[in-house]
């Protein structure tokens, strides 16, 4: 696959990785959703699922070139570079925006998620009655996660490793935010601080946990998509629908549940116009990505 790609194609993969990284920093938005919309989700899952110890035999017996091709390393390197660059450069900025301009930020991401739900829903094609049961199941699971109380902070390296593993599993699923899982586990602030303060211990341990989680879950996800694609996608749409209350812009923070309110009952009414504009900007961005991904291109 990578032999047919040009240098410009890998630049686009880096940019898609940056979009995934930006989404993964925000609690409530999934990088997996961006991967799905931009047309690289299937390749990402397949590539990760092939990263097994058997590749070392390819390296030993056939050399570096065969190993690089078998692991689809060019694609993975471009994508991971984009994700890492985005997280390192945007972590502090997004953290500031969430603290100072929460309604505007959540409005934009709500538009992204809403359009993403529609995109994946349409990708299934013909919906049968049984698929709606899977959609409802996904919605209930994600909705119940939204109302879990936030865990107490724990900065031990073992706990951070487990947090990274669980967050990475959520990260690759459209609709479930890895950052939100970190919030529930009480590790979000520790990880975010570690990233923009360049704390190598925290970053390394969370990174190792994330790699472990991805490698252990990707094979199962690949099997589900190959054997039960429509059912899996229906559950993923449900995950995204269930996550919408979490990123609704007009809400009050509480310790036990999400207290969403109507925009006209929220005190900061002066932000209605920019918030709604940003919401539509998020919707049109996904629609634009959808049209762009459908254009024929070298792969």
C-alpha positions in Angstrom: 0.0 0.0 0.0 2.7 2.5 1.0 4.6 1.9 -2.3 1.8 3.6 -4.2 1.8 6.7 -2.0 3.6 9.9 -2.9 5.3 12.3 -0.4 2.3 14.6 -0.6 0.0 11.7 0.5 2.1 11.2 3.7 1.8 15.0 4.4 -2.0 14.6 4.4 -1.6 11.6 6.8 0.4 13.8 9.1 -2.3 16.5 9.0 -5.0 13.8 9.7 -2.8 12.7 12.7 -2.7 16.3 13.9 -6.5 16.4 13.7 -6.7 13.2 15.7 -4.3 14.5 18.3 -6.3 17.7 18.7 -9.5 15.7 19.2 -7.9 13.3 21.7 -6.8 16.1 24.0 -10.4 17.2 24.5 -12.6 15.1 27.0 -15.6 14.1 24.9 -14.2 14.0 21.4 -12.6 10.9 19.9 -9.6 10.7 17.6 -11.1 7.5 16.2 -14.0 9.6 14.9 -11.6 11.8 13.0 -9.8 8.7 11.6 -13.1 7.3 10.4 -14.2 10.5 8.8 -10.9 11.1 7.1 -10.9 7.6 5.5 -8.0 6.0 7.4 -9.8 4.2 10.1 -9.7 0.7 8.5 -6.0 1.0 7.6 -5.2 2.2 11.1 -6.9 -0.8 12.8 -5.3 -3.3 10.4 -1.9 -1.8 10.7 -2.0 -1.8 14.5 -3.3 -5.4 14.6 -0.3 -6.5 12.5 2.2 -5.2 15.1 3.2 -8.5 16.6 6.4 -10.2 17.6 6.4 -12.2 14.4 7.5 -9.0 12.6 10.8 -9.4 14.3 11.3 -12.6 12.3 10.6 -10.7 9.2 13.3 -8.2 10.2 15.8 -11.0 11.0 15.2 -13.1 7.9 14.2 -10.6 5.2 15.8 -7.4 6.3 14.7 -3.9 7.2 13.0 -3.1 3.9 10.6 -6.1 4.1 10.0 -5.3 7.8 9.1 -1.7 7.0 6.7 -2.7 4.3 5.1 -5.5 6.3 4.5 -3.2 9.3 3.2 -0.3 7.1 5.7 1.8 9.0 5.6 4.8 6.7 1.9 5.3 7.3 2.2 4.7 11.0 5.2 7.0 11.4 3.4 9.8 9.5 0.3 9.4 11.6 2.0 9.1 15.0 4.1 12.1 14.1 1.0 14.2 13.5 -0.7 13.0 16.6 2.4 13.7 18.8 3.0 17.1 17.3 -0.6 18.1 17.8 -0.8 16.9 21.4 2.6 18.5 22.3 1.7 21.9 20.7 -2.1 22.1 21.5 -2.3 20.6 25.0 -1.7 23.8 26.9 -3.8 25.9 24.4 -6.8 23.7 24.5 -6.6 23.4 28.3 -6.7 27.2 28.4 -9.6 27.4 26.0 -11.6 24.8 28.0 -11.0 26.9 31.2 -11.7 30.4 29.6 -14.0 29.8 26.6 -15.8 26.5 27.4 -19.0 27.3 25.5 -17.3 28.2 22.3 -15.0 25.2 22.4 -17.8 22.7 23.2 -20.0 24.2 20.5 -17.4 23.5 17.9 -16.9 20.0 19.0 -20.6 19.3 19.4 -21.0 20.2 15.7 -18.1 17.9 14.9 -19.7 15.0 16.8 -23.2 15.6 15.5 -22.0 15.5 11.8 -19.8 12.5 12.6 -22.8 10.5 13.8 -24.6 11.2 10.6 -21.6 10.3 8.5 -21.1 6.9 10.2 -24.9 6.3 10.2 -25.0 6.8 6.4 -21.9 4.6 5.9 -23.8 1.5 7.0 -26.3 1.9 4.1 -29.4 -0.1 4.6 -30.5 -0.3 8.2 -32.4 -3.3 9.5 -34.4 -3.6 12.7 -31.7 -5.6 14.4 -29.1 -2.9 13.8 -31.2 -0.3 15.8 -30.9 -2.6 18.8 -27.1 -2.5 18.6 -27.4 1.3 18.2 -29.5 1.6 21.3 -27.0 -0.7 23.2 -24.1 1.6 22.2 -26.1 4.7 23.3 -26.9 3.2 26.7 -23.3 2.2 27.3 -21.9 5.6 26.4 -24.7 7.4 28.2 -24.0 5.5 31.4 -20.3 6.3 31.2 -21.2 10.0 31.0 -22.8 9.9 34.4 -20.1 8.1 36.2 -18.5 10.3 38.9 -14.9 11.5 38.3 -12.3 9.4 40.0 -9.9 10.7 42.6 -6.5 11.8 41.3 -3.8 9.1 41.4 -0.3 9.9 40.1 1.3 6.5 40.7 3.2 5.2 37.6 1.3 1.9 37.7 -2.1 3.7 37.8 -0.9 6.0 34.9 0.1 2.9 32.9 -3.4 1.4 33.3 -5.0 4.7 32.5 -3.0 5.0 29.3 -4.1 1.5 28.3 -7.8 2.1 28.9 -7.7 5.5 27.3 -6.0 4.2 24.1 -8.7 1.6 23.7 -11.3 4.3 23.9 -9.3 6.5 21.7 -9.4 4.2 18.7 -13.2 3.8 19.0 -15.3 6.5 17.3 -17.5 8.2 19.9 -15.6 7.3 23.1 -13.0 9.8 24.1 -9.7 8.7 25.5 -9.4 12.0 27.3 -12.8 11.5 28.9 -11.7 8.1 30.2 -8.7 9.8 31.8 -11.1 12.3 33.4 -13.2 9.4 34.8 -10.0 7.7 36.1 -8.8 11.0 37.7 -5.6 11.0 35.5 -6.5 13.7 33.0 -4.9 16.7 34.8 -1.8 14.7 35.6 -1.3 13.5 32.0 -2.1 17.0 30.5 0.4 18.7 32.9 3.0 16.0 32.1 2.7 16.6 28.4 3.1 20.4 28.4 5.8 20.3 31.1 7.7 17.6 29.2 7.6 15.2 32.2 9.4 12.2 30.6 8.4 9.8 33.3 4.7 10.5 33.0 4.7 10.7 29.2 6.7 7.5 28.9 4.6 5.4 31.3 1.3 6.6 29.8 2.7 6.0 26.3 3.7 2.5 27.1 0.2 1.9 28.6 -1.4 3.3 25.4 0.7 1.0 23.2 -0.2 -2.0 25.3 -3.8 -1.2 25.1 -3.8 -0.6 21.4 -1.9 -3.8 20.6 -4.2 -5.9 22.8 -7.5 -4.5 21.5 -6.8 -3.8 17.8 -7.0 -7.5 16.8 -10.4 -7.9 18.4 -11.6 -4.7 16.7 -10.3 -5.8 13.3 -12.1 -9.2 13.8 -15.4 -7.4 14.7 -15.2 -5.1 11.7 -14.5 -8.0 9.3 -17.1 -10.3 10.7 -19.8 -8.0 12.0 -19.1 -4.7 10.3 -22.6 -3.3 10.3 -23.4 -4.3 13.9 -20.0 -2.9 15.1 -20.6 0.4 13.3 -24.2 0.6 14.7 -22.7 0.3 18.2 -20.2 3.0 17.4 -22.9 5.3 16.2 -24.6 4.6 19.5 -21.4 5.5 21.4 -21.3 8.8 19.7 -25.0 9.6 20.3 -24.5 8.7 24.0 -21.5 11.0 24.2 -23.4 14.0 22.9 -24.7 15.2 26.4 -21.1 15.3 27.6 -20.1 17.8 25.0 -23.3 19.9 25.0 -22.0 23.5 25.3 -24.6 24.7 27.8 -24.2 22.7 30.9 -23.3 23.1 34.6 -20.4 21.0 36.0 -21.4 18.7 38.8 -19.6 15.9 40.7 -22.3 13.2 40.1 -24.0 13.9 36.7 -24.2 16.2 33.7 -26.6 19.0 34.2 -27.5 20.1 30.7 -29.7 23.1 30.2 -31.3 25.0 27.2 -29.2 27.8 25.8 -31.9 30.4 26.7 -31.6 29.3 30.4 -27.9 29.7 30.5 -26.6 33.0 32.0 -23.9 33.7 29.3 -26.5 34.4 26.5 -24.2 36.9 24.7 -22.2 33.9 23.4 -25.2 32.4 21.5 -24.2 33.8 18.1 -20.5 32.8 18.1 -21.3 29.5 19.7 -23.9 28.6 17.1 -21.6 29.8 14.3 -18.9 27.5 15.6 -21.3 24.6 15.9 -22.2 24.9 12.3 -18.5 25.4 11.5 -17.8 22.0 13.1 -20.7 20.4 11.0 -19.4 21.9 7.7 -15.9 20.8 8.5 -16.9 17.2 8.8 -19.0 17.4 5.7 -16.0 18.9 3.9 -13.7 16.1 5.1 -16.3 13.6 4.0 -16.4 15.0 0.4 -12.6 15.3 0.4 -12.1 11.7 1.5 -14.5 10.5 -1.2 -12.3 12.0 -4.0 -10.1 9.5 -5.8 -6.5 9.6 -4.6 -3.4 7.6 -4.5 -3.2 5.1 -1.7 
